[in-house]
Amino acid sequence: MFHMKHHPQINAYIALLKEWNEIHNLYSKNAYDKLPFHIQDCIQVAEIITNTPLIVLDMGSGAGLPSAIVAIQNPKNTVYAIESTGKKAQFMLHVKHSLRLDNYHPIHDDILHFIHHHSPAPHFITAKAFAPHPKLMDICKKILKKHSPTLLVPINAAQAEAFDHPEWVNRHYAENGYYYIQQPL
């Protein structure tokens, strides 16, 4: 489980999030008690991806979960965080500069526009609370023209049991009650 004292950069990220959240409403203040759970969830995503020279594309990055945590945990990854809401993209840029995350690339753009005009050839695509799975897959198919990324999407135990392709469900990382669809696209 996540222990704040062991992660100074993650602690700095949390402090920045709470500071900015006072003005910009990036993360529900009522959910601060769940923040350690969400941070641990992001650490698990980073562990699945591994700290190797891979490109990660996070769609709908919000306040940087999981993109900022993946960038912190895996400095060898190149992490693109695509967010259409300006204040959230600005916050992620502030995180990048404040924490000196050279591998972190927050981008204020619509994901479909970004995919049409840029193609960073991701090895992994993350999408936490971005869109329902069918819509997510439609967007991912647009990335597939030249690339073969792996999609990581958190699902709960009931969804894992009902999932059409049980071989895609990574059951190794289930500490928080979530499994991950580790789907080759």
C-alpha atoms as one frame of an Amber mdcrd trajectory, in Angstrom:
protein
   0.000   0.000   0.000   1.063   3.611  -0.618   2.948   5.275   2.235   3.389
   9.010   1.729   6.677   9.270   3.604   8.392   7.044   1.005   7.505   9.176
  -2.039   8.747  12.793  -1.799   7.814  13.657  -5.413   4.365  12.117  -5.013
   3.943  14.109  -1.792   4.925  17.233  -3.726   2.373  16.353  -6.426  -0.356
  15.933  -3.772   0.571  19.283  -2.185   0.379  21.000  -5.591  -2.957  19.335
  -6.316  -4.450  20.523  -3.020  -3.003  24.018  -3.452  -4.397  24.432  -6.987
  -7.633  22.733  -6.023  -8.442  25.587  -3.639  -8.949  27.844  -6.676  -9.483
  25.605  -9.715 -11.602  22.599  -8.580  -9.384  19.943 -10.185 -10.255  17.090
  -7.803 -13.264  16.726  -5.508 -12.409  18.010  -2.029 -14.919  15.497  -0.683
 -12.720  12.739  -2.112  -9.427  13.748  -0.433  -9.793  10.710   1.838  -9.737
   8.527  -1.306  -6.620  10.193  -2.737  -4.186   7.591  -1.269  -6.279   4.883
  -2.978  -6.095   6.701  -6.331  -2.365   7.321  -5.925  -1.765   3.618  -5.189
  -3.867   2.732  -8.215  -1.628   4.956 -10.370   1.511   3.411  -8.873   0.181
   0.003  -9.901  -0.339   1.278 -13.454   3.280   2.504 -13.438   4.449  -0.926
 -12.233   2.564  -2.655 -15.049   4.134  -0.319 -17.611   7.638  -0.655 -16.050
  10.435   1.903 -15.959  11.813   1.285 -19.431  12.078   3.592 -22.473   8.414
   3.337 -23.495   5.910   5.934 -24.688   2.715   6.281 -22.643  -0.336   8.198
 -23.871  -2.860   9.153 -21.173  -6.226  10.176 -22.609  -8.321  12.608 -20.596
  -5.630  13.132 -17.986  -7.670  15.372 -15.705  -5.489  16.446 -12.793  -2.684
  14.062 -13.778  -3.932  10.716 -12.511  -2.326   8.439 -13.645  -0.032  10.380
 -16.015   1.889  12.443 -13.438   2.381   9.444 -11.150   3.582   7.277 -14.067
   6.056  10.039 -15.024   7.281  10.264 -11.413   7.590   6.500 -10.897   8.993
   5.725 -14.350  11.481   8.426 -15.377  12.551   6.349 -18.411   8.989   6.521
 -19.836   7.938   9.399 -22.078   4.455  10.306 -20.869   2.001  12.344 -22.956
  -0.992  13.627 -20.961  -3.796  14.843 -23.222  -6.461  16.984 -21.539  -9.109
  19.173 -23.171  -9.868  21.287 -20.073  -7.502  24.254 -19.930  -7.185  24.607
 -16.145  -6.323  20.911 -15.785  -3.744  21.043 -18.584  -2.239  24.169 -16.962
  -2.017  22.370 -13.648  -0.195  19.429 -15.241   2.277  21.840 -16.877   2.847
  23.383 -13.446   3.493  19.879 -12.047   5.945  19.165 -14.879   7.964  22.314
 -14.155   7.690  22.236 -10.350   8.778  18.606 -10.096  11.257  18.852 -13.002
   9.657  15.972 -14.887  11.455  16.139 -18.232   9.703  12.956 -19.343   6.217
  14.434 -18.775   4.418  16.188 -21.645   1.006  17.628 -20.714  -0.894  18.815
 -23.785  -4.048  20.943 -23.833  -5.976  19.408 -26.721  -8.929  17.258 -27.664
  -7.769  13.643 -28.007  -9.204  13.232 -31.526  -7.518  16.440 -32.691  -4.252
  15.364 -31.081  -4.374  11.931 -32.728  -5.106  13.492 -36.126  -2.220  15.982
 -35.939   0.344  14.123 -33.817   1.259  10.507 -33.502   3.734   9.749 -30.719
   3.570   5.939 -31.318   2.541   4.900 -27.795   3.402   1.534 -26.314   0.701
   1.971 -23.658  -2.523   3.957 -23.565  -4.049   4.790 -20.191  -7.570   6.072
 -19.707  -8.820   6.421 -16.140 -12.468   7.534 -16.064 -12.175   8.845 -19.632
 -14.999   7.160 -21.540 -17.021   3.942 -21.682 -15.055   1.016 -23.115 -16.774
   0.988 -26.572 -16.093   4.710 -27.115 -12.573   4.276 -25.817 -11.949   1.458
 -28.287 -13.239   3.593 -31.183 -10.738   6.308 -30.286  -7.926   3.782 -29.850
  -8.584   2.338 -33.305  -7.608   5.712 -34.734  -4.194   5.334 -33.083  -3.810
   1.844 -34.516  -3.158   2.912 -38.066   0.605   2.687 -37.460   1.037   1.498
 -33.885   0.294  -1.463 -31.624  -0.118  -0.093 -28.107  -1.496  -1.862 -25.052
  -4.536  -0.323 -23.387  -4.686  -0.146 -19.574  -8.152   0.563 -18.175  -9.180
  -0.062 -14.540 -12.273  -2.244 -14.010 -13.866  -3.602 -10.840 -14.149  -7.293
  -9.905 -17.703  -7.685 -11.272 -16.670  -6.147 -14.597 -13.625  -8.429 -14.698
 -15.809 -11.519 -14.232 -18.185 -10.408 -16.992 -15.469  -9.283 -19.417 -15.620
 -10.982 -22.826 -11.862 -11.598 -22.974 -10.680 -12.880 -19.580  -7.150 -13.319
 -20.941  -6.861  -9.514 -21.137  -7.628  -9.002 -17.448  -4.422  -8.551 -15.457
  -5.306 -10.082 -12.095  -1.832  -9.585 -10.625  -2.530  -5.942  -9.704  -5.781
  -6.182  -7.755  -4.864  -4.786  -4.311  -7.337  -1.893  -4.532 -10.262  -3.957
  -5.749  -9.578  -3.030  -9.355  -8.180  -5.145 -12.137  -6.750  -3.784 -15.355
  -7.729  -4.619 -18.869  -4.307  -5.124 -20.375  -5.567  -5.296 -23.912  -3.352
  -5.588 -26.944  -4.948  -3.310 -29.506
